Amino acid sequence: GAYNLSNFVLFCIHQHTVRKLDIETSAMTVVGRHTGEPSKVACSCLSNMDENIVVSAGWNSQCFLWDVRASSGDPISTIQLPGKAFGMDVTGNRIVVATSGRRICFIDHSAGKTEVVMDRESSLKYQSRCVSFFPDGSGIALGSIEGRVAVEFMEDLGVVSSIGKKKYAFKCHRVNDTVYPVNCIVFHPKHKATFATGGCDGTVVTWDGGNKKKLATLPKFETSIAALTFNHDGSKLAIASSYTFEEGERDHPLDEIFIR
């Protein structure tokens, strides 16, 4: 993942480091490193809480908070997760991480304290692939390897649903009898229950989560959709088309980025 914060870009790589690239000078520095067994330290998720605090999680079953202003390279908080991190999102002072073992962890960072406030089982039967908060933080959308999305809420944390609905799930990214993983979910910044999903079938689909309706399907891309993001007002959608090795090593189209 990568995030643009004012005059620098933050990104993580599978070699276990979180790095900062200064846009003006092109200077690159290491913000922090995931530690542990070499085969388990890959940094798989990255997001930011604000201009200074960045969150990363990885295959070492840990979540880290980093201060990009610090030079020590040490995390300001380390949280133990129940499994490998496969997907993560942040809203305000709350973090959600989807891990192996079908666990969903909610973490709060406030008043100088970071703690897991809820660890529950996913409502989906198969491994999670991605997770995203509603823009107002009242719920999450969770995607799995089995072409399905769950919309869940957080009543257990005292959060009232913004759309007044119970949790539900629906099938997506399927072609006849072939089921494809859901790789990414991104919410529209202005329409609180509208989101887009990208899958290994090479399609991007938009949904009305409040009324449980499909809105539109973009023309199919040449290969898997690896990442999606809306711009600040939701008028444009950036789409990363990149083979995600769901069928193992093979010839595949070049990586491309599209704006729709």
Salt bridges, closest charged atoms under 4 A:
GLU37 OE2 - LYS40 NZ 3.87
ASP67 OD2 - ARG69 NH2 2.81
ASP108 OD1 - ARG94 NE 2.74
GLU115 OE1 - LYS113 NZ 3.78
ASP119 OD1 - ARG103 NE 3.01
GLU121 OE2 - ARG102 NH1 3.28
GLU146 OE1 - ARG148 NE 3.05
GLU146 OE2 - ARG174 NH2 3.16
GLU152 OE1 - ARG120 NH2 3.03
ASP201 OD1 - HIS173 ND1 2.94
ASP233 OD2 - HIS232 NE2 3.93
GLU247 OE1 - ARG250 NE 2.86
